[in-house]
Amino acid sequence: MAPPDLSSWSRKIADREAVVAVIGLGYVGLPLVELFSGSGFRVLGLDIDPSKVDRLNRGESYIGHVDSARVSAMRSTGRFEATTDFSRLADADAILICVPTPLGEHREPDLSAVLKTGSAIGRSLREGQLVVLESTTYPGTTRDVLRPQLEAGGLVASRDFFLAYSPEREDPGNPEHSAGRIPKVVGGLDAASLAIAGELYGAVVPRVVPVSSCEVAEACKILENTYRSVNIALVNELKVLYDRMGIDIWEVIEAAKTKPFGFQAFYPGPGLGGHCIPIDPFYLTWIARKYGQPTRFIELAGEINTSMPAYVIGKVVAALNSRRKPLNGSRVLVLGAAYKKDVDDPRESPAFELLERLQEGGAEVSYHDPLIPTLPPMRHHTIRLSSVALTAETLEAADCVLICTDHSCYDWDWIVRHCSLVVDPRNATRGVSEGRDRIVLA
């Protein structure tokens, strides 16, 4: 059987007869499920975690910015089902891959989830299906890594099935930047794959941006996040310099932002977090070495950003010393464990390194985060704690309160009022007037 022509695909998409499978039901995959389901498509969600699948099928969510009411609404339409059975992929017309792509022990790309997923798809792949990789990766992954896994069963890409890459652009916790409001970059292995993938995404997003190849689409995602990494490194380096000069970096940035052209504000912090910015640039530096091309600018930015937790710990030590207290034996409370404000996502959060460094220095550490009741297991961290109650007594008992994540729910005036010392790398306390002598900007 030959794969369907473009007109057949167009009809299935227009009539919402195309079945969409989403593999990986995390912070990227679940919003994508909701996007297609809400647009009238039948969606099959696949994940290797049976607890996630069970919760979704009961109409429950495990992601803060996709609440259970929305999952229940999807289930009530009859258009969404979750499963761990990858043989069900044969029922789908389009298969979208949203699996993790972390870094290995030596900051090399870990594509094991992509390889396993590609192998699983290959076992049930049928003619005419569209496969799209959305996971962030280096240029060449779709063609050179995923494609061989899919073709292992005998079908050939561009002849028997369609293959494309479209980078995820999810901004967790920001409804203005939800998946359904952001233009979608799409690159195909061939013209037909590009056309079909573009038409599918065009049914659910405001604009599709077609590019000439999978490699261009993969490189686009790396550029977006490397741009942010480099600019954050710039302000982090300036923060250290301006601190020595007695200049407030936050005031400098606010003044610079008034320029209506040629400047975009980026902000310093205690370290990078999330799945993208701390990881993606290293994918590019890794593949660059294959081509014998150094990426000194990007690697320097990475060094600066990864050094920020140590810088913040130094500020904590100095602040405690100014009050004649050593770090060893001091009680330090860290506020926030999420990688950014108002989300329940701790991936790559600097909180883990901050807590571990404090603990190694002999401090008695605790943390509070209303969205993360327990620190989950992380690949490169061993610390395990549960969030403590945020009370006046808890704050007063701490020798130092370190702000890691500036959640909107925190009442900074109240917090500062009950603290003896606050170290603030987020400028979260900028609006606090009473007790500024107890605040150290880091």
N, C-alpha and C positions, 0 to 999 in steps of 0.2 A: 504494500500500500504506500503510495506516495504521500508526502506531507501535504496538508491542505494549502491551497493557494491563499494569497493575501485577501482576496474578496471573501473567502470563507471565514478567515479569522476576523475580518472587519465585522461581518454579520454576527458572529458569536459574541464579540465584545459589545457591539451596539445593543444586542438583544439580551445581554447579561447571561448568556448561556455558557460562557467560558468559566470553568472551575479553576480557582486560584488556590494553590497550596503555598503556605508560608512555613519554612523550616527555621526553627529557633524562635521561641515565643518570649523573648526578653524585652528590653527597653526599645529595641527597634522593631522586632517582629510583631509584637502585640498591637502597637499603634497601626502597623501596616494591615494587619488583619481587620481592625476596626474600620480603616479607610475603605478597603475593598468591600467588606460586608455592608457598610453603610451606604455604599454606592450601588447596591443591588446584586453583587456577585456572590455566588456560593463559595465559601472559603473553608479550606481544610487546614487546620493548624497542627504542626508536628513538632514534638520536642522529645528529647530522650529522658526528661525528668517526669516520671509518672505523677508526682505530687502536683506539679504545675498543670498537667493535663486534667487531672481529677478536679482541681479547683476551678479551672475554666469551664469545664462541663457542668459544674454545679452553679455557674454564674458568679463565681468569686474571682477577684483580682488579687495579685500579689505585687502590683506596681502602684505606687502612690498616686501618680498623675493620670492613671487609667482606673477609675474607681469601679467597684463591683456593680454599681447600677448600670454602667455602660456595658460591662461584660454580660450581665443578665439580659440587657436589651438585645444584644447580638444573638444570644442563645434563643431568645423568644421568637426571633424572626424565622428560625429554622435554617438559616443560611450559614451558620458557623458551627463547626464541630472540631474538637481537639483530639489528637490521638498520638500514641507512641508507635503505631504500626506503619512503618515506612513502605510496606507493600501497597498501602492505600494511595501512594503517589501515582499509581497507574490510572487513578480516577481523575487526575488533574490535567488541565490543559496547559497551565502555566505554573512553574515551580520557582518560587523566590527564596533565595538562601540568605538567611540573616544570622549566621552563627559567629561565635567569638573568634577574633584573630589577635590573640595577645602576643607578647614578646616572651622569648625563652630566657633561660638563665643568663645568657650572654648577649641579651638584647637583639637576638636574631628572630625573624618572623616565625611564629608557631602556627602553621597552617594545618595542624592535625585535624581540627574540626572541619575544615573545608575538604580535606582529603577523605575523611570518613563519610561526610555527607555526600560528596560526589560519588563515592563507591556505592552508597546506599541507593542513590537515585539511579545509578547505572544498572542496578539489578532489576529495576522495574520500568526503566525508560522505554517509552514506545514512540513510534514514528509520529511526527507532527507536534510534539510537545515543545514548549518554550521553557528554557532554563535561564534564570537571571541570578547572578551573584550580586549581593548588595553589601557584603562584609567588606570593611576597609582592608586594603592590601596594596602591594606594590604593583607597578605596571608589568603586565605579562602573566599575572596569576590566572586569569580566566582562560587564556589561550594555552599556557604551558603547564599549568598545574591541574585546574579543574577539568579541562577538556579531555585529557587522557583518561581520567577516572570515568567520565560519562561514556566514552567510546569503548571502554573495556568489554562491553557486552556485544559489540559488533556494529552498532549503529554509528553513523558518521555525522558529525556536526556540519551544518550548512547543507547537507544532503538529506538526512533523515530527521534531524531535529534542529531547533533554533537555539542559539546561545548568545547571551548579552551580559553586559555589566552596567549597573546603575547604582552609584554610591548613595548610601543612606545619608539623610540630612535631618535627622531627628534632633530636636533640642528639648530634652526632658524638662517638664515643668513650665515650659513657655508656650501657652496656647496660641500666641501670635506666630510662632514658628512650628506649628504642628505639621505633620507630614502632608496633610491635604492643602496646605497653604504655601508650600515651597516649590519652586520650579525643580524639575527632575532631569538631571543629566543622564543620557542614555547612549551607550556605545555598543554596537553589535559586531559579532564575528563576521557578518556579511550584511549586505543591504537588506535582505529579507528579514533577518533577525532584528536589525535596527528598526525596520518599519513596524513589525509586529509588537516588539517591546514598547516602542514609542506610542503605538496606538493603545496598548493596554494601559500604560501609565497615564496617557492623555485622557482616559475616561475618569480618572480620580484626582488628578492634580491640575492646578491652574495653567501650567505651561510645561511642555517637554522641550528640553534642549538637546537635540541630536548632535553627536560628535562622530568623527570619522572612524573611530575604532574603540575596542574595549580598552586598549592601552591609554588612550586619551582620557577616557572616563575615569580609569583608575588613577591616573596622574592628577586629574582634577581634584579628587578627594584629598590626595596627599598634599597638594598645593594649598588647599583651603586651610588645613589644620597646621601645616608648617608655617604659613603666614601668621597664624595666631601665636604659635609657639615662639617664633622669632621676635615678634613685637612684645609679647609678655616678658621674654628674656631681657629685652631692652629696658623696660620699665623696672624690672627686678634689679638689674645692674645699677640703674640710675638711683633706685631706692637706697641701695647700700652706699653709693657715693654721696648722695644728697644728705643722708643721715649723718655722715661724718662732717659734712659742711654746715650742718644745722639748718638745712632747708627741708620743708615739708613737701614730700613728693606728691601727696594728694592735692595740695593747693596748687602745685605746678601743673598737674594734669587738668584740674578744673579751669585754670587760666588758659592753657593751650587749647582746650576744647572749644573756646569761643571763636577760634579761627574757622571760618566757614568753608575752607578748602584746604586740601593738602595735609590734613591731620585727622586721624581716627584715634579715639581714646582707648587705651588698654590699661589694665590695672595690675599692680603687684599683688602678691599674696604669699601664703606660707608654703606654697608648692603647687604643682599642677595636679589635676585630678580628672576623672572621667576616662572613658575608653579611647578617646580620640587624640587629644593634644599631647599627652605624655608618651604616646605610643607611635602614632603615624609617622612622625619625622624619622624615627629610627628604621622604619620600613624602607624609606627612601635612601638613607645612608647605607643600609645593608646592600640593596641592589646596586647602588652606585659603585661599591667596591668591586662588584662583578665586572663592571665596565672600566675599572681602573681610574675612576674619577673621584677625587676627594670632595667631600661636602663639608668644608671647614666651618662655614658660616652656620649651617644647620647643627653641626655637632657642638659648636661652641654654645649655641642657644640652649641645647639640651643640657650641657654641663652647668650653665648658669641656673636653669630652672630646677634641676635636680639638687642643686646645692642650697636651695632656699630653706628646706626644713632645718638644716644644720645652722643656718644663719638665725632663724627664729629661736632655736634652742639657745643659741648664744645670747640673744636678747633676754630670754627668760633667766638665764644664769646671771647676767649682769644686773637685771632688775632685782633679783633676790639678794645679790651681793650688796646692792645699795641699801638694803634693809637689814644687813648683817645676818643673812640667812644663806646657808649653802643649799645647792640643789639636792644633795644627799640628805634624805630625811624630810624634805619639804613636801607638802601636799599640794599637788597641782591638778586642777580641774580643767579639762579641755571641753570647750563648748562647740558642739557640732562634729559629726563624723562623716557626713555626706561630702561629696567632692564639690558641690556648689549649693547655694541656698535654695531651700524650699523643694528639694527632691529627696527621695529615699534611696538614692543610688550611691553606694560607697566605693565604687570601682576606682582604683588607683588614687583614692583620697589621701592627701598628705597627713590626715589624722593618724593613720596607722604608723607611719614613720615617726611622727612627733611623739606619740604615746610610747613607742618602743625606745626611742632615744632618751626620753625622760626617765623611763623605767631603768634603762641601762645606767643612767647617771645616779641612780639611787632614790629617785623621787617616788612618792606614793601617788600613783596616778588613778584618775577616774575620768569619766566623760559623761556628758549629757547630750542626747540628740532626740527630739520628740519623734523623729521619723525613722530612726534606726535603733530599736530597743536593744539589740545585741549585735556586737561586731561579728560579721560572718567570716567563715574561713576564707583566707586570701592566699594566692599562690606564693607570694614572697614575704608573708608576715605570719607570725605565730601568736601574736597577742590576742587574747580572748577576754572580753569584758562585757558587762551589761550596763546599760545606761542607768545612771543614778537619778533620783528625783531632784528637780531643780527647786530648792527651797532657800529661804533666807539663811537657815542653819547650814545648809550645804555650802553656800557661797562664803559665809563667814568663817567656816572651818578651813577653807582653802588658803594656803599661803600665797598662791598665785592662780589666777584664772586666765587661761590662754584661749583666745577666740580663734577657732579654725574655720568654722562655717557660720556665716552671718544670716541665719534663718530670719525671716520676717516676723515670726512669732515671738522672738526674743524682745523683752522690754529692757532696753539698754540702760535707761535711767535707773530702773529698779535694780538691775544687776550690779551696776557700778556702785550704787548706794550701799550695797551689802558686801562689797569686796574690799579687801585691804590692798590688793594689787591686781591690775589687769594688763595683760600684754595683748595688743590688738594689731595683728598683721593685715586686717581687712578694712581698717578705718570704719568699723561698724559703730564706734562710739563717737563719731564726729558731731552728732547732735546733742551730746551730753554736756551740760555746763557744770553741774555740781559734781565735785570729786575728780576734776581733771588731773589733779596732782597724783592721783592713784593710777593713772593710765599711761602706759608706755606703748607708743606706736612702734611696730616692728616691721 
